[in-house]
């Protein structure tokens, strides 16, 4: 999950204009069409924060056994995935929404494991 979110966030930051153009075309027939740059920025921040928290959390688990930071990162990942899933459904990209479900299941498993 760390690699997924950090890579996705870096890609959005490096190719901001390309991502905005792609997402605008993807959401051209949805209620989100006028909010793409703002929503993409929110997703970017959430993904980067989730990746950083999970990275710090893995280090913390390894060094001290504390799981709180990793759990916070995984929960933030779940929130990002819910945002993305809602967007895919509003854009009527059902195949894209279905592929996100796999990541969401893995994330929920991570929440469960870090809570036990």
C-alpha atoms as a printed R data frame, in Angstrom:
    type eleno elety resid chain resno       x      y       z
1   ATOM     1    CA   UNK     A     1   0.000  0.000   0.000
2   ATOM     2    CA   UNK     A     2   2.922  2.343   0.681
3   ATOM     3    CA   UNK     A     3   4.224  1.966  -2.862
4   ATOM     4    CA   UNK     A     4   0.749  2.384  -4.353
5   ATOM     5    CA   UNK     A     5  -0.061  5.616  -2.561
6   ATOM     6    CA   UNK     A     6   3.367  7.241  -2.671
7   ATOM     7    CA   UNK     A     7   3.780  6.453  -6.381
8   ATOM     8    CA   UNK     A     8   0.263  7.691  -7.160
9   ATOM     9    CA   UNK     A     9   0.815 10.920  -5.235
10  ATOM    10    CA   UNK     A    10   4.206 11.560  -6.839
11  ATOM    11    CA   UNK     A    11   2.746 10.892 -10.294
12  ATOM    12    CA   UNK     A    12  -0.050 13.398  -9.656
13  ATOM    13    CA   UNK     A    13   2.440 16.018  -8.445
14  ATOM    14    CA   UNK     A    14   4.919 15.541 -11.301
15  ATOM    15    CA   UNK     A    15   2.323 15.450 -14.103
16  ATOM    16    CA   UNK     A    16  -0.310 17.719 -12.607
17  ATOM    17    CA   UNK     A    17  -1.533 19.188 -15.908
18  ATOM    18    CA   UNK     A    18  -1.744 15.787 -17.583
19  ATOM    19    CA   UNK     A    19  -3.655 14.308 -14.667
20  ATOM    20    CA   UNK     A    20  -6.076 17.237 -14.500
21  ATOM    21    CA   UNK     A    21  -6.735 16.962 -18.254
22  ATOM    22    CA   UNK     A    22  -7.291 13.201 -18.041
23  ATOM    23    CA   UNK     A    23  -9.554 13.432 -14.993
24  ATOM    24    CA   UNK     A    24 -11.541 16.321 -16.510
25  ATOM    25    CA   UNK     A    25 -12.272 14.207 -19.577
26  ATOM    26    CA   UNK     A    26 -13.073 11.220 -17.361
27  ATOM    27    CA   UNK     A    27 -15.604 13.246 -15.338
28  ATOM    28    CA   UNK     A    28 -17.017 15.374 -18.184
29  ATOM    29    CA   UNK     A    29 -20.521 13.926 -17.702
30  ATOM    30    CA   UNK     A    30 -20.545 13.809 -13.909
31  ATOM    31    CA   UNK     A    31 -21.502 16.310 -11.203
32  ATOM    32    CA   UNK     A    32 -17.793 16.591 -10.311
33  ATOM    33    CA   UNK     A    33 -16.711 18.047 -13.668
34  ATOM    34    CA   UNK     A    34 -16.244 21.605 -12.363
35  ATOM    35    CA   UNK     A    35 -14.338 20.583  -9.223
36  ATOM    36    CA   UNK     A    36 -11.614 18.381 -10.725
37  ATOM    37    CA   UNK     A    37  -8.504 20.418  -9.765
38  ATOM    38    CA   UNK     A    38  -9.654 20.882  -6.154
39  ATOM    39    CA   UNK     A    39 -10.668 17.240  -5.736
40  ATOM    40    CA   UNK     A    40  -7.448 16.013  -7.351
41  ATOM    41    CA   UNK     A    41  -5.437 18.202  -4.954
42  ATOM    42    CA   UNK     A    42  -7.320 16.730  -1.996
43  ATOM    43    CA   UNK     A    43  -6.641 13.187  -3.229
44  ATOM    44    CA   UNK     A    44  -2.969 14.076  -3.780
45  ATOM    45    CA   UNK     A    45  -2.556 15.338  -0.211
46  ATOM    46    CA   UNK     A    46  -4.416 12.361   1.294
47  ATOM    47    CA   UNK     A    47  -2.367  9.845  -0.727
48  ATOM    48    CA   UNK     A    48   0.978 11.415   0.168
49  ATOM    49    CA   UNK     A    49   0.026 11.699   3.847
50  ATOM    50    CA   UNK     A    50  -1.167  8.091   3.901
51  ATOM    51    CA   UNK     A    51   2.057  6.896   2.276
52  ATOM    52    CA   UNK     A    52   4.243  8.869   4.686
53  ATOM    53    CA   UNK     A    53   2.271  7.723   7.739
54  ATOM    54    CA   UNK     A    54   2.428  4.082   6.634
55  ATOM    55    CA   UNK     A    55   6.182  4.366   6.002
56  ATOM    56    CA   UNK     A    56   6.793  5.915   9.424
57  ATOM    57    CA   UNK     A    57   4.413  3.347  10.899
58  ATOM    58    CA   UNK     A    58   6.343  0.408   9.451
59  ATOM    59    CA   UNK     A    59   9.539  1.838  10.930
60  ATOM    60    CA   UNK     A    60   7.806  2.359  14.264
61  ATOM    61    CA   UNK     A    61   6.437 -1.198  14.286
62  ATOM    62    CA   UNK     A    62   9.913 -2.512  13.519
63  ATOM    63    CA   UNK     A    63  11.689 -0.440  16.177
64  ATOM    64    CA   UNK     A    64   9.185 -0.197  19.023
65  ATOM    65    CA   UNK     A    65   6.206 -2.374  18.196
66  ATOM    66    CA   UNK     A    66   3.782  0.554  18.279
67  ATOM    67    CA   UNK     A    67   1.118  0.399  15.561
68  ATOM    68    CA   UNK     A    68  -0.757  3.689  15.921
69  ATOM    69    CA   UNK     A    69   0.958  5.647  13.136
70  ATOM    70    CA   UNK     A    70   0.699  2.723  10.695
71  ATOM    71    CA   UNK     A    71  -2.979  2.344  11.563
72  ATOM    72    CA   UNK     A    72  -3.575  6.041  10.930
73  ATOM    73    CA   UNK     A    73  -1.892  5.692   7.527
74  ATOM    74    CA   UNK     A    74  -3.990  2.662   6.599
75  ATOM    75    CA   UNK     A    75  -7.195  4.400   7.702
76  ATOM    76    CA   UNK     A    76  -6.232  7.415   5.590
77  ATOM    77    CA   UNK     A    77  -5.664  5.004   2.690
78  ATOM    78    CA   UNK     A    78  -9.169  3.640   3.173
79  ATOM    79    CA   UNK     A    79 -10.565  7.168   3.100
80  ATOM    80    CA   UNK     A    80  -8.668  7.934  -0.121
81  ATOM    81    CA   UNK     A    81  -9.986  4.746  -1.681
82  ATOM    82    CA   UNK     A    82 -13.547  5.619  -0.680
83  ATOM    83    CA   UNK     A    83 -13.112  9.041  -2.334
84  ATOM    84    CA   UNK     A    84 -11.771  7.379  -5.482
85  ATOM    85    CA   UNK     A    85 -14.525  4.776  -5.476
86  ATOM    86    CA   UNK     A    86 -17.229  7.442  -5.210
87  ATOM    87    CA   UNK     A    87 -15.615  9.323  -8.088
88  ATOM    88    CA   UNK     A    88 -15.465  6.233 -10.289
89  ATOM    89    CA   UNK     A    89 -19.109  5.455  -9.596
90  ATOM    90    CA   UNK     A    90 -20.182  9.030 -10.381
91  ATOM    91    CA   UNK     A    91 -18.199  8.868 -13.637
92  ATOM    92    CA   UNK     A    92 -19.943  5.554 -14.368
93  ATOM    93    CA   UNK     A    93 -16.578  3.813 -14.662
94  ATOM    94    CA   UNK     A    94 -17.731  0.566 -13.114
95  ATOM    95    CA   UNK     A    95 -14.619 -1.396 -14.155
96  ATOM    96    CA   UNK     A    96 -12.419  1.216 -12.470
97  ATOM    97    CA   UNK     A    97 -14.568  1.100  -9.345
98  ATOM    98    CA   UNK     A    98 -14.331 -2.688  -9.311
99  ATOM    99    CA   UNK     A    99 -10.530 -2.604  -9.476
100 ATOM   100    CA   UNK     A   100 -10.459 -0.208  -6.501
101 ATOM   101    CA   UNK     A   101 -12.475 -2.715  -4.486
102 ATOM   102    CA   UNK     A   102  -9.462 -5.053  -4.384
103 ATOM   103    CA   UNK     A   103  -7.290 -2.314  -2.861
104 ATOM   104    CA   UNK     A   104 -10.063 -1.458  -0.417
105 ATOM   105    CA   UNK     A   105 -10.319 -5.085   0.761
106 ATOM   106    CA   UNK     A   106  -6.556 -5.184   1.352
107 ATOM   107    CA   UNK     A   107  -6.763 -1.884   3.225
108 ATOM   108    CA   UNK     A   108  -9.573 -3.109   5.466
109 ATOM   109    CA   UNK     A   109  -7.509 -6.229   6.174
110 ATOM   110    CA   UNK     A   110  -4.666 -3.912   7.198
111 ATOM   111    CA   UNK     A   111  -6.973 -1.995   9.537
112 ATOM   112    CA   UNK     A   112  -8.107 -5.270  11.083
113 ATOM   113    CA   UNK     A   113  -4.557 -6.567  11.564
114 ATOM   114    CA   UNK     A   114  -3.281 -3.310  13.042
115 ATOM   115    CA   UNK     A   115  -6.220 -3.146  15.452
116 ATOM   116    CA   UNK     A   116  -5.720 -6.651  16.817
